[in-house]
């Protein structure tokens, strides 16, 4: 499946990547990958980060500042990068805490472009 290849390339381009998920507007995983094979955890964080990203999008929409592109959440062990793709779809990348976020940001932009292309946008 092309989305799995895109997610794998995303993870391979960001040192410390743990997992990545491409999900729909309801948080349902379209596809996911992880370095340790733990797809349950990847689907779980994907669904929950989708809820957070949707709430952020609605809050920002109320301020008339445009559509958020990326939500970054840093925890003690893992940093999460959630990015809007199109029509409610989003990608979440989980990376070991402390990894350089600029690499994740740039890799997410590239992955989003590839996903949009696959979706015909």
N, C-alpha and C positions, 0 to 999 in steps of 0.2 A: 504494500500500500504506500502511496507517495507521502502521506502524512508521517508515517513512521520514519521514513528516510529523512524527511525534513527535521523531525524532532531529534533524531540521532545526530544529524549534522550540527544542530543547535548545541546539543550537549557536548559533542566532540570539540566544538570551538570555544567553549567556556571552561577553563580549568576549575576543578572542584564540583562540577555538575553532579547532581544526585539523581534527578529525574525531570521529565518534562511531560506535559499533557496538553493536548489540543481538545477543547471542549465546546459544547454548544451553549446557548443562552440559559439553559436550565442546569448547567454544570455537569451534564452527562458527557463522559469521555468519548470522543470520536476515535482517538488513538492516544497511546501513551508509551513511554519508554523509561527504563531506569537502569542504572549500572549494576544494581544488585538483583534485578529481576522482581523486585517488590512492586508489582503493579497495583495492588490494593492501596498502598500508601499514596502512590502517585494519583490514582483516581480520587482518593479521599481529599488530599490537599487541593486538587484541581477543582472539585465541587465547592469546597469552602472558600477558596480564594475567588472563585467566580461570583459568589454571593457578595463578598467584600468589594470586588471590583464593580459590580452592578450598583451597589449602594453608593460607592464613590462617584460613579458616573451620574447617578441621579442627583446627588448633592451638588456636583459641579454644574450640572445642567441648570439647576435653580439659580446659579450665580451668573449665568450667561457668559461664561468664560471659555466655552468650547468643550469639545469632547476630550476627556483624559485619554492619553495614549498608553501610559505605563504606571502601574502601582508597584512600589517596592516596599517590602516588609522584611525587616531584619530581626532575627531572633538570636538567641545565644548560640544555636547550633547550625541553623539554616537560614539563608536569605532567599526570599521568594520574589520573583519578578513576574507580574501578571500584565499581559498586554492585550489590548483589543485588536481583533483581526478584521471582522466585518459581520454585519447582521447578527450581532449578539455573540458571535464566536470569539474565543480568546485562547491564548496560550499562557501556561504557567511554567516557569523554569525554577527549579529548586537547586540551590548551589550551597556548598559548605560555607558557613559564616566566615566573613572576612575576605572573601575573594573580591577582586576588583570589579566594581559594578559597571564600569564603562565597557568592559568586554561583554558583559551580559546584555547591556543596552544595545550595543552595536549588533551582536549576534541575534537578538530578538527582532530588530528591525529587518535583518536579512531573512529570517525565518518567516516573518509576517508577509514579506513580499512574495516568498515562494508559496506560502499557503494560499494567499490571494490569487496567485497565478493558477494554482491547481483548482481553485474554486471557480475560476473564470471571471474574476474581478480585475 
